[in-house]
């Protein structure tokens, strides 16, 4: 049985770890380094770092944060926000990231998906999608950290992105993000049923049990958690235990 990956998502603004609701009203939580180390020690499978303002200001500032994290943290790290070129991707990969997540730049220049996939391997190229519901079982792609409409249908875009070389999809529900109401299961199911690559659910995880629904009904391969962990409402261990009790495979982890 495949294991579901437990991922901590760290949204970054400047030097700070932040959190918002619907990707807005961003509050400073603390040091990304301290939080990442805590999640690593709890047994997280992967980390995702997202620079929340990079697409607005045209610069990703995560290389230094990732470089510092890579000295103490030995799980795969994905970096997104403001990556617009092969050179940008190369910079964060050299700093210690294992994958790059691209949203705004991929919509503006879909060829970038293929370029990164060919240069670094499809497993390195994560298509990040910010989705907002526009009608029953229809979602639109948003860019610039959930601020700008594109007019692009999410399911159409995920098909195209994977065909162009994306090896993984990070699927964030802007409607659910930061609300603690659980994932948008219809969105997850609509996307995961269309592609053969792994899909990461993001946006809305309010309690460990939300993972069970995301996997069983949403068909995802991983869940990204932020609010749940940052505010210490659950640990990675709590989520792992709930998954196991529900018969969902997770990586073995020996607590120190």
C-alpha positions as CSV (number, residue, x, y, z in Angstrom):
1,X,0.0,0.0,0.0
2,X,1.3,3.4,-0.9
3,X,2.1,5.7,2.0
4,X,0.5,9.1,2.3
5,X,3.0,11.9,2.9
6,X,2.6,14.3,5.7
7,X,3.9,17.7,4.7
8,X,4.4,20.9,6.7
9,X,3.8,24.1,4.7
10,X,5.6,27.2,5.7
11,X,4.4,30.5,4.1
12,X,7.2,33.1,4.2
13,X,7.2,36.9,4.0
14,X,10.7,38.3,4.3
15,X,12.4,36.6,7.2
16,X,9.1,35.6,8.9
17,X,6.8,32.6,8.9
18,X,3.3,33.9,8.4
19,X,-0.3,32.6,8.1
20,X,-3.5,34.1,6.7
21,X,-7.0,33.2,5.8
22,X,-7.9,32.9,2.1
23,X,-4.2,33.9,1.6
24,X,-5.0,37.3,3.1
25,X,-4.6,39.1,6.4
26,X,-1.2,37.6,6.9
27,X,-0.1,37.3,10.6
28,X,3.5,36.8,11.7
29,X,3.9,33.4,13.4
30,X,7.6,33.4,14.2
31,X,10.9,32.0,12.9
32,X,10.6,29.6,9.9
33,X,13.8,27.9,11.0
34,X,12.5,27.1,14.5
35,X,9.2,25.8,13.2
36,X,10.7,23.7,10.4
37,X,13.1,22.1,12.9
38,X,10.2,21.3,15.3
39,X,8.2,19.6,12.5
40,X,11.3,17.7,11.4
41,X,11.8,16.4,14.9
42,X,8.1,15.4,15.0
43,X,8.8,13.2,11.9
44,X,7.4,15.3,9.0
45,X,7.9,13.7,5.6
46,X,8.6,16.8,3.6
47,X,8.6,20.6,3.9
48,X,7.1,23.2,1.5
49,X,8.4,26.8,1.7
50,X,6.3,29.4,-0.2
51,X,7.3,33.0,-0.5
52,X,4.0,34.7,-0.3
53,X,5.0,38.1,-1.9
54,X,7.7,37.0,-4.3
55,X,5.3,37.0,-7.3
56,X,4.3,40.6,-6.5
57,X,7.9,41.9,-6.1
58,X,9.6,39.7,-8.6
59,X,12.2,38.2,-6.3
60,X,12.4,34.9,-4.3
61,X,14.1,35.4,-0.9
62,X,14.0,31.8,0.2
63,X,17.5,30.6,-0.8
64,X,19.0,31.8,2.5
65,X,16.3,30.2,4.6
66,X,16.5,26.9,2.7
67,X,20.3,26.9,2.9
68,X,20.1,27.3,6.7
69,X,17.4,24.6,7.1
70,X,19.4,22.1,5.0
71,X,22.1,22.0,7.6
72,X,19.8,20.4,10.2
73,X,16.8,19.1,8.3
74,X,17.1,16.0,6.1
75,X,13.7,15.6,4.4
76,X,12.8,16.7,0.9
77,X,12.1,20.5,0.6
78,X,9.9,22.2,-2.0
79,X,10.3,25.9,-2.6
80,X,7.9,28.1,-4.4
81,X,7.1,31.8,-5.0
82,X,8.8,34.1,-7.5
83,X,10.5,31.4,-9.5
84,X,10.4,32.7,-13.1
85,X,13.3,31.0,-14.9
86,X,15.7,28.1,-15.0
87,X,18.2,30.3,-13.2
88,X,15.7,31.0,-10.4
89,X,15.0,27.3,-10.0
90,X,18.7,26.4,-10.1
91,X,19.4,28.9,-7.3
92,X,17.0,27.4,-4.8
93,X,18.0,23.8,-5.8
94,X,21.6,24.7,-5.2
95,X,20.6,26.1,-1.8
96,X,19.3,22.7,-0.8
97,X,15.7,22.5,-2.1
98,X,14.7,19.2,-3.8
99,X,11.8,20.6,-5.9
100,X,10.5,23.9,-7.1
101,X,6.8,24.8,-7.1
102,X,5.6,27.2,-9.8
103,X,2.2,28.9,-10.2
104,X,2.2,32.5,-11.5
105,X,5.2,32.1,-13.8
106,X,3.8,28.8,-15.2
107,X,0.5,30.5,-16.2
108,X,2.4,33.3,-17.8
109,X,4.9,31.0,-19.6
110,X,3.8,27.4,-19.7
111,X,7.0,26.4,-21.5
112,X,8.8,27.0,-18.2
113,X,7.2,23.7,-16.9
114,X,8.8,21.8,-19.7
115,X,12.1,23.6,-19.4
116,X,12.5,22.8,-15.7
117,X,11.2,19.3,-16.1
118,X,13.8,18.6,-18.8
119,X,16.7,20.2,-17.0
120,X,16.1,18.9,-13.5
121,X,13.7,16.0,-13.9
122,X,9.9,15.9,-13.7
123,X,10.1,14.9,-10.0
124,X,11.6,18.4,-9.4
125,X,8.8,20.3,-11.2
126,X,5.7,20.9,-8.9
127,X,2.8,22.6,-10.5
128,X,1.3,24.9,-7.8
129,X,-2.3,25.7,-8.3
130,X,-4.4,28.2,-6.3
131,X,-8.0,27.3,-7.0
132,X,-11.2,29.3,-6.3
133,X,-14.7,27.8,-6.8
134,X,-16.7,29.7,-9.5
135,X,-19.7,27.4,-9.7
136,X,-20.7,23.9,-8.8
137,X,-17.7,21.6,-9.4
138,X,-15.9,24.2,-11.3
139,X,-12.8,26.1,-10.2
140,X,-10.7,28.9,-11.6
141,X,-6.9,29.2,-11.4
142,X,-5.7,32.2,-9.5
143,X,-2.2,33.7,-9.4
144,X,-0.2,36.2,-7.3
145,X,-1.0,34.5,-4.0
146,X,-4.7,34.2,-4.7
147,X,-5.2,37.8,-5.8
148,X,-5.5,37.6,-9.6
149,X,-8.0,35.7,-11.8
150,X,-6.8,34.0,-14.9
151,X,-10.0,32.7,-16.5
152,X,-8.3,29.3,-16.7
153,X,-10.3,26.2,-15.6
154,X,-8.3,24.2,-12.9
155,X,-9.0,20.8,-14.3
156,X,-8.0,21.8,-17.8
157,X,-4.8,23.5,-16.5
158,X,-3.7,20.5,-14.4
159,X,-4.1,18.2,-17.4
160,X,-2.0,20.6,-19.5
161,X,0.6,21.1,-16.9
162,X,1.2,17.4,-16.3
163,X,1.3,16.8,-20.1
164,X,4.0,19.5,-20.3
165,X,6.2,17.8,-17.6
166,X,4.9,18.6,-14.1
167,X,5.7,15.6,-11.9
168,X,3.5,16.7,-8.9
169,X,0.6,19.0,-8.2
170,X,0.3,21.2,-5.1
171,X,-3.4,22.0,-5.0
172,X,-4.4,24.9,-2.7
173,X,-8.1,25.8,-2.2
174,X,-8.1,29.5,-1.6
175,X,-11.7,29.2,-0.3
176,X,-10.6,26.8,2.4
177,X,-7.1,28.1,3.2
178,X,-6.7,29.1,6.8
179,X,-10.4,28.4,7.7
180,X,-9.9,25.1,9.5
181,X,-13.0,23.7,7.8
182,X,-11.4,20.8,6.1
183,X,-10.2,20.4,2.5
184,X,-12.4,21.0,-0.6
185,X,-12.9,17.3,-1.3
186,X,-14.7,17.9,-4.6
187,X,-11.8,19.9,-5.9
188,X,-9.3,17.2,-4.8
189,X,-11.3,14.4,-6.4
190,X,-11.8,16.4,-9.7
191,X,-8.0,16.9,-10.0
192,X,-6.7,13.6,-8.7
193,X,-9.0,11.6,-11.0
194,X,-7.5,13.4,-14.0
195,X,-3.8,12.9,-13.6
196,X,-1.4,10.0,-12.7
197,X,1.1,12.2,-10.8
198,X,0.9,12.7,-7.1
199,X,-1.5,15.4,-5.8
200,X,-0.8,17.3,-2.5
201,X,-3.9,18.7,-0.8
202,X,-3.5,22.1,0.7
203,X,-5.8,24.6,2.3
204,X,-8.2,23.9,5.1
205,X,-6.8,21.2,7.3
206,X,-8.4,21.9,10.7
207,X,-7.9,18.5,12.5
208,X,-6.0,15.3,11.9
209,X,-9.2,13.5,10.7
210,X,-9.4,15.8,7.7
211,X,-6.5,13.8,6.2
212,X,-8.7,10.6,6.2
213,X,-11.4,12.3,4.0
214,X,-8.8,13.8,1.7
215,X,-7.2,10.5,1.0
216,X,-10.3,8.3,0.8
217,X,-12.7,10.7,-1.0
218,X,-10.2,13.1,-2.5
219,X,-7.7,10.5,-3.8
220,X,-4.7,12.6,-2.8
221,X,-1.1,11.3,-2.2
222,X,-0.1,13.9,0.4
223,X,-1.5,16.6,2.7
224,X,0.1,19.9,3.4
225,X,-0.6,21.4,6.9
226,X,0.1,24.9,8.2
227,X,-2.4,26.4,10.7
228,X,-2.9,23.0,12.4
229,X,0.8,22.7,13.2
230,X,1.8,26.4,13.7
231,X,-0.8,26.9,16.4
232,X,0.1,23.6,18.0
233,X,-3.5,22.2,17.7
234,X,-1.9,18.9,16.6
235,X,1.5,17.4,16.0
236,X,2.7,15.4,13.1
237,X,2.6,12.4,15.4
238,X,-1.1,13.0,16.1
239,X,-1.8,13.1,12.3
240,X,0.2,9.9,11.8
241,X,-1.7,8.1,14.5
242,X,-5.1,9.1,13.1
243,X,-4.0,8.0,9.7
244,X,-2.9,4.6,11.0
245,X,-6.1,4.1,13.0
246,X,-8.0,4.7,9.7
247,X,-5.9,2.1,7.9
248,X,-4.0,4.6,5.8
249,X,-0.4,3.9,5.2
250,X,2.1,6.5,6.5
251,X,5.9,6.4,6.9
252,X,7.2,4.6,10.0
253,X,8.8,7.1,12.4
254,X,10.7,6.2,15.6
255,X,10.2,9.0,18.1
256,X,13.4,10.0,19.8
